[in-house]
Amino acid sequence: MEHPYKKFENTPLWGVINKGVDDLVENDDIEEMIKREYIVGYLCKLVSEIETENK
């Protein structure tokens, strides 16, 4: 089953957030308990909503 954040994949925002999560995992700052797509996708959704509100 596809995750609900598919529309954010292959966007610059997805790339930046994915890199940030990578860095946090590498530094043992966070531990992923769910698939990466859900973490990055949810954060992309939040940022996108804030950007929409501020227009």
N, CA, C and O atoms as a Tripos MOL2 file, in Angstrom:
@<TRIPOS>MOLECULE
protein
  220   219    55     0     0
PROTEIN
NO_CHARGES

@<TRIPOS>ATOM
      1 N           0.8380   -1.1970    0.0000 N.3       1 MET1
      2 CA          0.0000    0.0000    0.0000 C.3       1 MET1
      3 C           0.8750    1.2500    0.0000 C.2       1 MET1
      4 O           1.8910    1.3150    0.6930 O.2       1 MET1
      5 N           0.4660    2.2280   -0.7820 N.am      2 GLU2
      6 CA          1.2130    3.4780   -0.8420 C.3       2 GLU2
      7 C           0.9200    4.3300    0.3870 C.2       2 GLU2
      8 O          -0.1540    4.2520    0.9830 O.2       2 GLU2
      9 N           1.8980    5.1360    0.7430 N.am      3 HIS3
     10 CA          1.6860    6.0530    1.8610 C.3       3 HIS3
     11 C           0.9140    7.2820    1.3700 C.2       3 HIS3
     12 O           0.9050    7.5700    0.1730 O.2       3 HIS3
     13 N           0.2750    7.9990    2.2790 N.am      4 PRO4
     14 CA         -0.5770    9.1310    1.8750 C.3       4 PRO4
     15 C           0.1850   10.4040    1.5050 C.2       4 PRO4
     16 O          -0.4380   11.4270    1.2190 O.2       4 PRO4
     17 N           1.5030   10.3610    1.5050 N.am      5 TYR5
     18 CA          2.2890   11.5720    1.2630 C.3       5 TYR5
     19 C           3.0180   11.5170   -0.0760 C.2       5 TYR5
     20 O           4.0020   12.2280   -0.2790 O.2       5 TYR5
     21 N           2.5410   10.6830   -0.9780 N.am      6 LYS6
     22 CA          3.1920   10.4460   -2.2680 C.3       6 LYS6
     23 C           3.4330   11.7430   -3.0480 C.2       6 LYS6
     24 O           4.4350   11.8710   -3.7510 O.2       6 LYS6
     25 N           2.5080   12.7040   -2.9200 N.am      7 LYS7
     26 CA          2.6300   13.9390   -3.7100 C.3       7 LYS7
     27 C           3.8570   14.7640   -3.3230 C.2       7 LYS7
     28 O           4.2920   15.6190   -4.0940 O.2       7 LYS7
     29 N           4.4130   14.5210   -2.1550 N.am      8 PHE8
     30 CA          5.5830   15.2820   -1.7250 C.3       8 PHE8
     31 C           6.9020   14.6580   -2.1720 C.2       8 PHE8
     32 O           7.9410   15.3180   -2.1680 O.2       8 PHE8
     33 N           6.8540   13.3750   -2.5590 N.am      9 GLU9
     34 CA          8.0910   12.7230   -2.9930 C.3       9 GLU9
     35 C           8.6620   13.4430   -4.2090 C.2       9 GLU9
     36 O           7.9210   14.0450   -4.9860 O.2       9 GLU9
     37 N           9.9530   13.3820   -4.3660 N.am     10 ASN10
     38 CA         10.6540   14.0130   -5.4910 C.3      10 ASN10
     39 C          10.4960   15.5260   -5.5220 C.2      10 ASN10
     40 O          10.5820   16.1430   -6.5840 O.2      10 ASN10
     41 N          10.2640   16.1250   -4.3530 N.am     11 THR11
     42 CA         10.2330   17.5860   -4.2670 C.3      11 THR11
     43 C          11.4680   18.0340   -3.4870 C.2      11 THR11
     44 O          12.0430   17.2460   -2.7360 O.2      11 THR11
     45 N          11.8760   19.2790   -3.6550 N.am     12 PRO12
     46 CA         13.0040   19.7800   -2.8720 C.3      12 PRO12
     47 C          12.7440   19.6880   -1.3670 C.2      12 PRO12
     48 O          13.6570   19.3970   -0.5950 O.2      12 PRO12
     49 N          11.5050   19.9360   -0.9540 N.am     13 LEU13
     50 CA         11.1640   19.8640    0.4690 C.3      13 LEU13
     51 C          11.3960   18.4580    1.0090 C.2      13 LEU13
     52 O          11.9560   18.2940    2.0930 O.2      13 LEU13
     53 N          10.9730   17.4560    0.2710 N.am     14 TRP14
     54 CA         11.1740   16.0540    0.6780 C.3      14 TRP14
     55 C          12.6740   15.7870    0.8470 C.2      14 TRP14
     56 O          13.0920   15.1740    1.8290 O.2      14 TRP14
     57 N          13.4670   16.2420   -0.0990 N.am     15 GLY15
     58 CA         14.9050   16.0050   -0.0390 C.3      15 GLY15
     59 C          15.5530   16.6170    1.1870 C.2      15 GLY15
     60 O          16.3900   15.9860    1.8330 O.2      15 GLY15
     61 N          15.1720   17.8380    1.5100 N.am     16 VAL16
     62 CA         15.7430   18.5360    2.6660 C.3      16 VAL16
     63 C          15.3400   17.8390    3.9660 C.2      16 VAL16
     64 O          16.1800   17.5960    4.8330 O.2      16 VAL16
     65 N          14.0630   17.5230    4.0950 N.am     17 ILE17
     66 CA         13.6000   16.8830    5.3290 C.3      17 ILE17
     67 C          14.1840   15.4830    5.4580 C.2      17 ILE17
     68 O          14.5610   15.0720    6.5550 O.2      17 ILE17
     69 N          14.2630   14.7510    4.3650 N.am     18 ASN18
     70 CA         14.8530   13.4150    4.4030 C.3      18 ASN18
     71 C          16.3080   13.4730    4.8460 C.2      18 ASN18
     72 O          16.7580   12.6340    5.6270 O.2      18 ASN18
     73 N          17.0410   14.4590    4.3510 N.am     19 LYS19
     74 CA         18.4500   14.6320    4.7570 C.3      19 LYS19
     75 C          18.5290   14.9590    6.2460 C.2      19 LYS19
     76 O          19.3940   14.4420    6.9530 O.2      19 LYS19
     77 N          17.6350   15.8070    6.7160 N.am     20 GLY20
     78 CA         17.6100   16.1470    8.1420 C.3      20 GLY20
     79 C          17.3430   14.9300    9.0030 C.2      20 GLY20
     80 O          17.9940   14.7400   10.0310 O.2      20 GLY20
     81 N          16.3950   14.1060    8.5960 N.am     21 VAL21
     82 CA         16.1050   12.8750    9.3490 C.3      21 VAL21
     83 C          17.3060   11.9420    9.3000 C.2      21 VAL21
     84 O          17.6540   11.3280   10.3080 O.2      21 VAL21
     85 N          17.9460   11.8290    8.1350 N.am     22 ASP22
     86 CA         19.1750   11.0230    8.0200 C.3      22 ASP22
     87 C          20.2140   11.4700    9.0460 C.2      22 ASP22
     88 O          20.7910   10.6490    9.7590 O.2      22 ASP22
     89 N          20.4430   12.7690    9.1110 N.am     23 ASP23
     90 CA         21.4450   13.3010   10.0340 C.3      23 ASP23
     91 C          21.0920   12.9900   11.4840 C.2      23 ASP23
     92 O          21.9590   12.6040   12.2680 O.2      23 ASP23
     93 N          19.8260   13.1560   11.8390 N.am     24 LEU24
     94 CA         19.4000   12.8830   13.2110 C.3      24 LEU24
     95 C          19.5440   11.4130   13.5700 C.2      24 LEU24
     96 O          19.9360   11.0820   14.6880 O.2      24 LEU24
     97 N          19.2280   10.5290   12.6280 N.am     25 VAL25
     98 CA         19.3760    9.0900   12.8730 C.3      25 VAL25
     99 C          20.8550    8.7280   13.0120 C.2      25 VAL25
    100 O          21.2330    7.9840   13.9170 O.2      25 VAL25
    101 N          21.6890    9.2550   12.1180 N.am     26 GLU26
    102 CA         23.1320    8.9660   12.1740 C.3      26 GLU26
    103 C          23.7500    9.4150   13.4920 C.2      26 GLU26
    104 O          24.6460    8.7510   14.0130 O.2      26 GLU26
    105 N          23.2820   10.5320   14.0340 N.am     27 ASN27
    106 CA         23.8150   11.0710   15.2880 C.3      27 ASN27
    107 C          23.1670   10.4480   16.5210 C.2      27 ASN27
    108 O          23.4520   10.8460   17.6510 O.2      27 ASN27
    109 N          22.2910    9.4650   16.2930 N.am     28 ASP28
    110 CA         21.5460    8.8250   17.3860 C.3      28 ASP28
    111 C          20.6930    9.8250   18.1690 C.2      28 ASP28
    112 O          20.4770    9.6600   19.3700 O.2      28 ASP28
    113 N          20.2160   10.8550   17.4860 N.am     29 ASP29
    114 CA         19.3270   11.8270   18.1170 C.3      29 ASP29
    115 C          17.8820   11.3350   18.1140 C.2      29 ASP29
    116 O          17.1060   11.6540   19.0150 O.2      29 ASP29
    117 N          17.5280   10.5530   17.0870 N.am     30 ILE30
    118 CA         16.1950    9.9650   17.0200 C.3      30 ILE30
    119 C          16.3070    8.5190   16.5670 C.2      30 ILE30
    120 O          17.3130    8.1060   15.9900 O.2      30 ILE30
    121 N          15.2560    7.7620   16.8400 N.am     31 GLU31
    122 CA         15.1520    6.3790   16.3880 C.3      31 GLU31
    123 C          13.8550    6.2560   15.6070 C.2      31 GLU31
    124 O          12.7900    6.6250   16.1010 O.2      31 GLU31
    125 N          13.9410    5.7430   14.3990 N.am     32 GLU32
    126 CA         12.7600    5.5950   13.5640 C.3      32 GLU32
    127 C          11.9540    4.3850   14.0100 C.2      32 GLU32
    128 O          12.4690    3.2690   14.0820 O.2      32 GLU32
    129 N          10.6890    4.6210   14.3070 N.am     33 MET33
    130 CA          9.8010    3.5500   14.7420 C.3      33 MET33
    131 C           8.7890    3.1820   13.6500 C.2      33 MET33
    132 O           8.1160    2.1550   13.7390 O.2      33 MET33
    133 N           8.6900    4.0260   12.6290 N.am     34 ILE34
    134 CA          7.8130    3.7600   11.4930 C.3      34 ILE34
    135 C           8.6230    3.9810   10.2280 C.2      34 ILE34
    136 O           9.7560    4.4570   10.2830 O.2      34 ILE34
    137 N           8.0410    3.6360    9.0890 N.am     35 LYS35
    138 CA          8.7450    3.7990    7.8200 C.3      35 LYS35
    139 C           9.1030    5.2590    7.5840 C.2      35 LYS35
    140 O           8.3520    6.1690    7.9360 O.2      35 LYS35
    141 N          10.2540    5.4540    6.9870 N.am     36 ARG36
    142 CA         10.7670    6.7950    6.7000 C.3      36 ARG36
    143 C           9.7720    7.6380    5.9110 C.2      36 ARG36
    144 O           9.6480    8.8390    6.1530 O.2      36 ARG36
    145 N           9.0650    7.0210    4.9750 N.am     37 GLU37
    146 CA          8.1150    7.7690    4.1430 C.3      37 GLU37
    147 C           7.0550    8.4780    4.9800 C.2      37 GLU37
    148 O           6.6110    9.5720    4.6310 O.2      37 GLU37
    149 N           6.6530    7.8570    6.0790 N.am     38 TYR38
    150 CA          5.6340    8.4620    6.9340 C.3      38 TYR38
    151 C           6.2070    9.6180    7.7550 C.2      38 TYR38
    152 O           5.5210   10.6120    7.9950 O.2      38 TYR38
    153 N           7.4330    9.4890    8.1750 N.am     39 ILE39
    154 CA          8.0820   10.5640    8.9360 C.3      39 ILE39
    155 C           8.2800   11.7870    8.0460 C.2      39 ILE39
    156 O           7.8380   12.8900    8.3700 O.2      39 ILE39
    157 N           8.9480   11.5690    6.9260 N.am     40 VAL40
    158 CA          9.2530   12.6790    6.0180 C.3      40 VAL40
    159 C           7.9690   13.2530    5.4270 C.2      40 VAL40
    160 O           7.8170   14.4710    5.3340 O.2      40 VAL40
    161 N           7.0600   12.3920    5.0350 N.am     41 GLY41
    162 CA          5.8090   12.8480    4.4430 C.3      41 GLY41
    163 C           4.9950   13.7040    5.3890 C.2      41 GLY41
    164 O           4.4550   14.7360    4.9900 O.2      41 GLY41
    165 N           4.9030   13.2860    6.6400 N.am     42 TYR42
    166 CA          4.1320   14.0550    7.6130 C.3      42 TYR42
    167 C           4.7550   15.4330    7.8410 C.2      42 TYR42
    168 O           4.0430   16.4350    7.9110 O.2      42 TYR42
    169 N           6.0700   15.4800    7.9550 N.am     43 LEU43
    170 CA          6.7420   16.7670    8.1440 C.3      43 LEU43
    171 C           6.5680   17.6620    6.9180 C.2      43 LEU43
    172 O           6.3840   18.8710    7.0550 O.2      43 LEU43
    173 N           6.6250   17.0770    5.7260 N.am     44 CYS44
    174 CA          6.3750   17.8490    4.5040 C.3      44 CYS44
    175 C           4.9600   18.4180    4.5180 C.2      44 CYS44
    176 O           4.7500   19.5710    4.1410 O.2      44 CYS44
    177 N           3.9980   17.6220    4.9470 N.am     45 LYS45
    178 CA          2.6050   18.0690    5.0220 C.3      45 LYS45
    179 C           2.4760   19.2560    5.9720 C.2      45 LYS45
    180 O           1.8060   20.2380    5.6540 O.2      45 LYS45
    181 N           3.1130   19.1680    7.1290 N.am     46 LEU46
    182 CA          3.0430   20.2670    8.0960 C.3      46 LEU46
    183 C           3.6470   21.5460    7.5350 C.2      46 LEU46
    184 O           3.0480   22.6150    7.6520 O.2      46 LEU46
    185 N           4.8090   21.4500    6.9370 N.am     47 VAL47
    186 CA          5.4670   22.6270    6.3690 C.3      47 VAL47
    187 C           4.6100   23.1920    5.2390 C.2      47 VAL47
    188 O           4.4530   24.4080    5.1310 O.2      47 VAL47
    189 N           4.0690   22.3400    4.4180 N.am     48 SER48
    190 CA          3.2340   22.7840    3.3090 C.3      48 SER48
    191 C           1.9870   23.5120    3.8050 C.2      48 SER48
    192 O           1.5840   24.5180    3.2220 O.2      48 SER48
    193 N           1.3880   23.0190    4.8560 N.am     49 GLU49
    194 CA          0.2020   23.6770    5.4310 C.3      49 GLU49
    195 C           0.5470   25.0570    5.9690 C.2      49 GLU49
    196 O          -0.2180   26.0040    5.7840 O.2      49 GLU49
    197 N           1.6800   25.1780    6.6270 N.am     50 ILE50
    198 CA          2.0970   26.4770    7.1560 C.3      50 ILE50
    199 C           2.3710   27.4540    6.0100 C.2      50 ILE50
    200 O           1.9890   28.6220    6.0790 O.2      50 ILE50
    201 N           3.0330   26.9720    4.9580 N.am     51 GLU51
    202 CA          3.3060   27.8390    3.8060 C.3      51 GLU51
    203 C           2.0080   28.3190    3.1750 C.2      51 GLU51
    204 O           1.9170   29.4740    2.7590 O.2      51 GLU51
    205 N           1.0150   27.4600    3.0990 N.am     52 THR52
    206 CA         -0.2760   27.8260    2.5180 C.3      52 THR52
    207 C          -0.9870   28.8620    3.3700 C.2      52 THR52
    208 O          -1.5820   29.8030    2.8440 O.2      52 THR52
    209 N          -0.9250   28.6930    4.6810 N.am     53 GLU53
    210 CA         -1.5600   29.6370    5.5970 C.3      53 GLU53
    211 C          -0.9230   31.0210    5.5210 C.2      53 GLU53
    212 O          -1.6080   32.0270    5.7070 O.2      53 GLU53
    213 N           0.3600   31.0820    5.2560 N.am     54 ASN54
    214 CA          1.0800   32.3470    5.2620 C.3      54 ASN54
    215 C           1.0310   33.0880    3.9310 C.2      54 ASN54
    216 O           1.6630   34.1350    3.7900 O.2      54 ASN54
    217 N           0.3070   32.5750    2.9690 N.am     55 LYS55
    218 CA          0.2230   33.2460    1.6600 C.3      55 LYS55
    219 C          -0.8610   34.2730    1.6530 C.2      55 LYS55
    220 O          -1.0770   34.9360    0.6380 O.2      55 LYS55
@<TRIPOS>BOND
     1     1     2 1
     2     2     3 1
     3     3     4 2
     4     3     5 am
     5     5     6 1
     6     6     7 1
     7     7     8 2
     8     7     9 am
     9     9    10 1
    10    10    11 1
    11    11    12 2
    12    11    13 am
    13    13    14 1
    14    14    15 1
    15    15    16 2
    16    15    17 am
    17    17    18 1
    18    18    19 1
    19    19    20 2
    20    19    21 am
    21    21    22 1
    22    22    23 1
    23    23    24 2
    24    23    25 am
    25    25    26 1
    26    26    27 1
    27    27    28 2
    28    27    29 am
    29    29    30 1
    30    30    31 1
    31    31    32 2
    32    31    33 am
    33    33    34 1
    34    34    35 1
    35    35    36 2
    36    35    37 am
    37    37    38 1
    38    38    39 1
    39    39    40 2
    40    39    41 am
    41    41    42 1
    42    42    43 1
    43    43    44 2
    44    43    45 am
    45    45    46 1
    46    46    47 1
    47    47    48 2
    48    47    49 am
    49    49    50 1
    50    50    51 1
    51    51    52 2
    52    51    53 am
    53    53    54 1
    54    54    55 1
    55    55    56 2
    56    55    57 am
    57    57    58 1
    58    58    59 1
    59    59    60 2
    60    59    61 am
    61    61    62 1
    62    62    63 1
    63    63    64 2
    64    63    65 am
    65    65    66 1
    66    66    67 1
    67    67    68 2
    68    67    69 am
    69    69    70 1
    70    70    71 1
    71    71    72 2
    72    71    73 am
    73    73    74 1
    74    74    75 1
    75    75    76 2
    76    75    77 am
    77    77    78 1
    78    78    79 1
    79    79    80 2
    80    79    81 am
    81    81    82 1
    82    82    83 1
    83    83    84 2
    84    83    85 am
    85    85    86 1
    86    86    87 1
    87    87    88 2
    88    87    89 am
    89    89    90 1
    90    90    91 1
    91    91    92 2
    92    91    93 am
    93    93    94 1
    94    94    95 1
    95    95    96 2
    96    95    97 am
    97    97    98 1
    98    98    99 1
    99    99   100 2
   100    99   101 am
   101   101   102 1
   102   102   103 1
   103   103   104 2
   104   103   105 am
   105   105   106 1
   106   106   107 1
   107   107   108 2
   108   107   109 am
   109   109   110 1
   110   110   111 1
   111   111   112 2
   112   111   113 am
   113   113   114 1
   114   114   115 1
   115   115   116 2
   116   115   117 am
   117   117   118 1
   118   118   119 1
   119   119   120 2
   120   119   121 am
   121   121   122 1
   122   122   123 1
   123   123   124 2
   124   123   125 am
   125   125   126 1
   126   126   127 1
   127   127   128 2
   128   127   129 am
   129   129   130 1
   130   130   131 1
   131   131   132 2
   132   131   133 am
   133   133   134 1
   134   134   135 1
   135   135   136 2
   136   135   137 am
   137   137   138 1
   138   138   139 1
   139   139   140 2
   140   139   141 am
   141   141   142 1
   142   142   143 1
   143   143   144 2
   144   143   145 am
   145   145   146 1
   146   146   147 1
   147   147   148 2
   148   147   149 am
   149   149   150 1
   150   150   151 1
   151   151   152 2
   152   151   153 am
   153   153   154 1
   154   154   155 1
   155   155   156 2
   156   155   157 am
   157   157   158 1
   158   158   159 1
   159   159   160 2
   160   159   161 am
   161   161   162 1
   162   162   163 1
   163   163   164 2
   164   163   165 am
   165   165   166 1
   166   166   167 1
   167   167   168 2
   168   167   169 am
   169   169   170 1
   170   170   171 1
   171   171   172 2
   172   171   173 am
   173   173   174 1
   174   174   175 1
   175   175   176 2
   176   175   177 am
   177   177   178 1
   178   178   179 1
   179   179   180 2
   180   179   181 am
   181   181   182 1
   182   182   183 1
   183   183   184 2
   184   183   185 am
   185   185   186 1
   186   186   187 1
   187   187   188 2
   188   187   189 am
   189   189   190 1
   190   190   191 1
   191   191   192 2
   192   191   193 am
   193   193   194 1
   194   194   195 1
   195   195   196 2
   196   195   197 am
   197   197   198 1
   198   198   199 1
   199   199   200 2
   200   199   201 am
   201   201   202 1
   202   202   203 1
   203   203   204 2
   204   203   205 am
   205   205   206 1
   206   206   207 1
   207   207   208 2
   208   207   209 am
   209   209   210 1
   210   210   211 1
   211   211   212 2
   212   211   213 am
   213   213   214 1
   214   214   215 1
   215   215   216 2
   216   215   217 am
   217   217   218 1
   218   218   219 1
   219   219   220 2
@<TRIPOS>SUBSTRUCTURE
     1 MET1         2 RESIDUE 1 A MET
     2 GLU2         6 RESIDUE 1 A GLU
     3 HIS3        10 RESIDUE 1 A HIS
     4 PRO4        14 RESIDUE 1 A PRO
     5 TYR5        18 RESIDUE 1 A TYR
     6 LYS6        22 RESIDUE 1 A LYS
     7 LYS7        26 RESIDUE 1 A LYS
     8 PHE8        30 RESIDUE 1 A PHE
     9 GLU9        34 RESIDUE 1 A GLU
    10 ASN10       38 RESIDUE 1 A ASN
    11 THR11       42 RESIDUE 1 A THR
    12 PRO12       46 RESIDUE 1 A PRO
    13 LEU13       50 RESIDUE 1 A LEU
    14 TRP14       54 RESIDUE 1 A TRP
    15 GLY15       58 RESIDUE 1 A GLY
    16 VAL16       62 RESIDUE 1 A VAL
    17 ILE17       66 RESIDUE 1 A ILE
    18 ASN18       70 RESIDUE 1 A ASN
    19 LYS19       74 RESIDUE 1 A LYS
    20 GLY20       78 RESIDUE 1 A GLY
    21 VAL21       82 RESIDUE 1 A VAL
    22 ASP22       86 RESIDUE 1 A ASP
    23 ASP23       90 RESIDUE 1 A ASP
    24 LEU24       94 RESIDUE 1 A LEU
    25 VAL25       98 RESIDUE 1 A VAL
    26 GLU26      102 RESIDUE 1 A GLU
    27 ASN27      106 RESIDUE 1 A ASN
    28 ASP28      110 RESIDUE 1 A ASP
    29 ASP29      114 RESIDUE 1 A ASP
    30 ILE30      118 RESIDUE 1 A ILE
    31 GLU31      122 RESIDUE 1 A GLU
    32 GLU32      126 RESIDUE 1 A GLU
    33 MET33      130 RESIDUE 1 A MET
    34 ILE34      134 RESIDUE 1 A ILE
    35 LYS35      138 RESIDUE 1 A LYS
    36 ARG36      142 RESIDUE 1 A ARG
    37 GLU37      146 RESIDUE 1 A GLU
    38 TYR38      150 RESIDUE 1 A TYR
    39 ILE39      154 RESIDUE 1 A ILE
    40 VAL40      158 RESIDUE 1 A VAL
    41 GLY41      162 RESIDUE 1 A GLY
    42 TYR42      166 RESIDUE 1 A TYR
    43 LEU43      170 RESIDUE 1 A LEU
    44 CYS44      174 RESIDUE 1 A CYS
    45 LYS45      178 RESIDUE 1 A LYS
    46 LEU46      182 RESIDUE 1 A LEU
    47 VAL47      186 RESIDUE 1 A VAL
    48 SER48      190 RESIDUE 1 A SER
    49 GLU49      194 RESIDUE 1 A GLU
    50 ILE50      198 RESIDUE 1 A ILE
    51 GLU51      202 RESIDUE 1 A GLU
    52 THR52      206 RESIDUE 1 A THR
    53 GLU53      210 RESIDUE 1 A GLU
    54 ASN54      214 RESIDUE 1 A ASN
    55 LYS55      218 RESIDUE 1 A LYS
